[in-house]
Amino acid sequence: MNAQELFELAMKHIYGDGVPEDNDLATKLLIQSHEMGHIEATYNLGICYHYGFGTDVDLGKAFDLYLESANAGYGKGMELVGRFYNQGIYVEKNRSQAEYWLQKAINSAEPDVVEEAEKELAR
């Protein structure tokens, strides 16, 4: 399977879309897809570590994965990196880093990302 196919199968297992819901398997598939360079898988693997879906909560790994996706131009990753800096989640609060990443998220022009980044920036 290629990275996109692994990612799509992982998402099906997260939501139980035509396959049994299985966060453990989904996380394993996301790891494989991430290792093959799939940026959306990288972001979603961060979600798994952030909230403990199919793995233990690990905010350090979550932040690193969000940052990797953000550096690759993924708007949702940018928004969450900005949120982590703005709220001091795992990293020390840093308003200038928060503003940098949240503005990049806004500039990504992804509608749902823009709205969330604008809300976070207004905090």
Backbone hydrogen bonds in HBPLUS format (Angstrom, degrees):
<---DONOR---> <-ACCEPTOR-->    atom                        ^
c    i                          cat <-CA-CA->   ^        H-A-AA   ^      H-
h    n   atom  resd res      DA  || num        DHA   H-A  angle D-A-AA Bond
n    s   type  num  typ     dist DA aas  dist angle  dist       angle   num
A0006-LEU N   A0002-ASN O   2.98 MM   4  6.25 162.3  2.01 159.1 164.4     1
A0007-PHE N   A0003-ALA O   2.94 MM   4  6.11 157.6  1.99 145.8 152.3     2
A0008-GLU N   A0004-GLN O   2.89 MM   4  6.13 166.3  1.90 153.5 156.7     3
A0009-LEU N   A0005-GLU O   2.97 MM   4  6.14 159.9  2.01 148.7 154.1     4
A0010-ALA N   A0006-LEU O   2.90 MM   4  6.09 155.7  1.96 147.1 154.3     5
A0011-MET N   A0007-PHE O   2.97 MM   4  6.28 160.4  2.01 155.1 159.6     6
A0012-LYS N   A0008-GLU O   3.05 MM   4  6.31 150.3  2.14 143.1 151.2     7
A0013-HIS N   A0009-LEU O   3.04 MM   4  6.36 152.2  2.12 148.1 155.1     8
A0014-ILE N   A0010-ALA O   2.94 MM   4  6.28 141.1  2.09 145.6 157.4     9
A0015-TYR N   A0011-MET O   3.12 MM   4  6.35 159.3  2.17 149.5 153.1    10
A0016-GLY N   A0012-LYS O   2.72 MM   4  5.54 116.7  2.12 139.5 155.9    11
A0017-ASP N   A0012-LYS O   2.90 MM   5  4.68 150.5  1.99 135.0 140.5    12
A0022-ASP N   A0013-HIS O   2.88 MM   9  5.20 153.8  1.95 128.6 136.8    13
A0026-ALA N   A0022-ASP O   2.95 MM   4  6.13 161.0  1.98 150.1 156.5    14
A0027-THR N   A0023-ASN O   2.90 MM   4  5.99 157.4  1.95 144.2 149.1    15
A0028-LYS N   A0024-ASP O   3.14 MM   4  6.45 158.8  2.18 146.3 151.8    16
A0029-LEU N   A0025-LEU O   2.92 MM   4  6.21 158.3  1.97 154.8 160.8    17
A0030-LEU N   A0026-ALA O   2.84 MM   4  6.10 153.2  1.91 148.9 157.0    18
A0031-ILE N   A0027-THR O   2.90 MM   4  6.15 153.4  1.98 149.9 156.7    19
A0032-GLN N   A0028-LYS O   3.12 MM   4  6.43 159.4  2.17 145.2 150.0    20
A0033-SER N   A0029-LEU O   2.94 MM   4  6.20 163.0  1.97 150.5 155.2    21
A0034-HIS N   A0030-LEU O   2.77 MM   4  5.88 161.7  1.80 151.1 156.7    22
A0035-GLU N   A0031-ILE O   2.89 MM   4  6.08 160.1  1.93 150.2 155.4    23
A0036-MET N   A0033-SER O   3.05 MM   3  5.09 138.9  2.22  97.0 109.2    24
A0038-HIS N   A0033-SER O   3.15 MM   5  5.62 167.0  2.17 142.0 140.5    25
A0037-GLY N   A0034-HIS O   2.81 MM   3  5.08 160.8  1.85 113.3 117.8    26
A0042-THR N   A0038-HIS O   3.01 MM   4  6.35 147.4  2.12 144.0 154.0    27
A0043-TYR N   A0039-ILE O   3.01 MM   4  6.36 159.9  2.05 153.2 156.3    28
A0044-ASN N   A0040-GLU O   2.98 MM   4  6.18 166.9  1.99 146.1 149.9    29
A0045-LEU N   A0041-ALA O   2.76 MM   4  5.88 146.5  1.87 148.6 157.6    30
A0046-GLY N   A0042-THR O   3.07 MM   4  6.36 145.9  2.19 141.2 150.4    31
A0046-GLY N   A0043-TYR O   2.98 MM   3  5.05 119.1  2.37  95.6 111.2    32
A0047-ILE N   A0043-TYR O   3.08 MM   4  6.57 143.3  2.22 142.0 152.4    33
A0048-CYS N   A0044-ASN O   3.06 MM   4  6.42 151.8  2.14 141.7 148.4    34
A0049-TYR N   A0045-LEU O   3.07 MM   4  6.46 159.4  2.11 152.4 156.3    35
A0050-HIS N   A0046-GLY O   2.80 MM   4  5.95 149.9  1.89 148.2 158.0    36
A0051-TYR N   A0047-ILE O   2.97 MM   4  6.11 162.7  2.00 156.8 158.5    37
A0052-GLY N   A0048-CYS O   2.72 MM   4  5.36 124.4  2.03 140.6 153.2    38
A0053-PHE N   A0048-CYS O   2.96 MM   5  4.52 141.5  2.11 124.7 132.6    39
A0058-ASP N   A0049-TYR O   2.87 MM   9  5.14 158.9  1.91 132.8 138.9    40
A0062-ALA N   A0058-ASP O   2.94 MM   4  6.22 162.5  1.98 153.4 159.2    41
A0063-PHE N   A0059-LEU O   2.86 MM   4  5.94 165.2  1.88 144.1 147.9    42
A0064-ASP N   A0060-GLY O   3.00 MM   4  6.21 166.8  2.02 149.1 152.9    43
A0065-LEU N   A0061-LYS O   2.94 MM   4  6.12 157.7  1.99 152.0 157.5    44
A0066-TYR N   A0062-ALA O   2.87 MM   4  6.12 161.3  1.91 155.5 161.2    45
A0067-LEU N   A0063-PHE O   2.80 MM   4  5.99 162.6  1.83 155.7 160.8    46
A0068-GLU N   A0064-ASP O   2.92 MM   4  6.12 152.2  2.00 140.6 148.4    47
A0069-SER N   A0065-LEU O   2.98 MM   4  6.23 161.3  2.01 148.8 153.3    48
A0070-ALA N   A0066-TYR O   2.78 MM   4  6.01 153.5  1.85 148.7 157.4    49
A0071-ASN N   A0067-LEU O   2.82 MM   4  6.00 162.7  1.85 152.7 156.6    50
A0072-ALA N   A0068-GLU O   3.17 MM   4  6.35 128.7  2.44 134.0 146.7    51
A0072-ALA N   A0069-SER O   3.15 MM   3  5.03 133.9  2.37  91.9 104.8    52
A0074-TYR N   A0069-SER O   2.95 MM   5  5.37 162.4  1.98 149.5 146.0    53
A0073-GLY N   A0070-ALA O   2.89 MM   3  5.12 160.6  1.93 110.1 115.4    54
A0077-GLY N   A0074-TYR O   3.09 MM   3  5.46 122.7  2.43 107.1 120.9    55
A0078-MET N   A0074-TYR O   3.11 MM   4  6.47 152.8  2.19 148.8 157.2    56
A0079-GLU N   A0075-GLY O   2.95 MM   4  6.25 158.8  1.99 153.3 158.4    57
A0080-LEU N   A0076-LYS O   3.09 MM   4  6.35 158.6  2.14 145.5 150.5    58
A0081-VAL N   A0077-GLY O   2.92 MM   4  6.13 158.4  1.97 152.8 158.9    59
A0082-GLY N   A0078-MET O   2.96 MM   4  6.15 163.3  1.99 150.3 155.1    60
A0083-ARG N   A0079-GLU O   2.91 MM   4  6.15 149.7  2.00 141.7 150.8    61
A0084-PHE N   A0080-LEU O   2.85 MM   4  6.06 162.1  1.88 151.0 154.8    62
A0085-TYR N   A0081-VAL O   3.05 MM   4  6.35 165.1  2.08 152.8 156.1    63
A0086-ASN N   A0082-GLY O   2.82 MM   4  5.96 155.4  1.88 147.1 155.1    64
A0087-GLN N   A0083-ARG O   2.87 MM   4  5.95 156.2  1.93 154.8 159.2    65
A0088-GLY N   A0084-PHE O   2.83 MM   4  5.53 120.6  2.18 138.1 151.6    66
A0089-ILE N   A0084-PHE O   2.91 MM   5  4.59 147.6  2.02 131.7 138.4    67
A0094-ASN N   A0085-TYR O   3.05 MM   9  5.26 156.9  2.11 129.4 135.0    68
A0091-VAL N   A0089-ILE O   2.69 MM   2  5.44 146.2  1.80  98.2  91.5    69
A0098-ALA N   A0094-ASN O   2.88 MM   4  6.11 158.8  1.92 154.8 162.0    70
A0099-GLU N   A0095-ARG O   2.82 MM   4  6.00 165.5  1.84 151.9 155.1    71
A0100-TYR N   A0096-SER O   2.97 MM   4  6.12 156.6  2.03 142.2 149.0    72
A0101-TRP N   A0097-GLN O   3.00 MM   4  6.23 172.4  2.01 156.0 156.3    73
A0102-LEU N   A0098-ALA O   2.84 MM   4  5.92 163.1  1.87 155.5 161.2    74
A0103-GLN N   A0099-GLU O   2.88 MM   4  5.81 155.9  1.93 144.0 150.4    75
A0104-LYS N   A0100-TYR O   3.06 MM   4  6.28 153.0  2.13 141.9 149.6    76
A0105-ALA N   A0101-TRP O   2.91 MM   4  6.16 150.7  2.00 143.4 151.6    77
A0106-ILE N   A0102-LEU O   2.92 MM   4  6.21 155.7  1.98 145.4 151.8    78
A0107-ASN N   A0103-GLN O   2.86 MM   4  6.11 156.5  1.92 148.1 154.8    79
A0108-SER N   A0104-LYS O   3.02 MM   4  6.25 118.3  2.42 135.0 150.2    80
A0108-SER N   A0105-ALA O   3.06 MM   3  5.08 143.3  2.20  96.9 108.1    81
A0109-ALA N   A0106-ILE O   3.18 MM   3  5.81 162.3  2.21 115.8 120.8    82
A0113-VAL N   A0110-GLU O   2.89 MM   3  5.25 120.0  2.25 113.7 130.1    83
A0114-VAL N   A0110-GLU O   2.83 MM   4  5.94 161.7  1.86 162.0 167.7    84
A0115-GLU N   A0111-PRO O   3.24 MM   4  6.44 167.7  2.26 152.1 154.0    85
A0116-GLU N   A0112-ASP O   3.31 MM   4  6.43 166.6  2.33 140.6 144.1    86
A0117-ALA N   A0113-VAL O   2.86 MM   4  5.99 165.1  1.88 158.5 163.2    87
A0118-GLU N   A0114-VAL O   2.88 MM   4  6.01 158.9  1.93 152.1 157.8    88
A0119-LYS N   A0115-GLU O   3.08 MM   4  6.31 156.6  2.13 146.5 152.6    89
A0120-GLU N   A0116-GLU O   2.98 MM   4  6.22 161.7  2.02 149.1 154.2    90
A0121-LEU N   A0117-ALA O   2.86 MM   4  6.01 155.8  1.92 148.7 155.6    91
A0122-ALA N   A0118-GLU O   3.12 MM   4  6.26 139.4  2.29 139.7 149.2    92
A0122-ALA N   A0119-LYS O   3.20 MM   3  5.23 129.0  2.48  94.6 107.7    93
A0123-ARG N   A0120-GLU O   3.14 MM   3  5.32 158.2  2.19 105.4 112.2    94
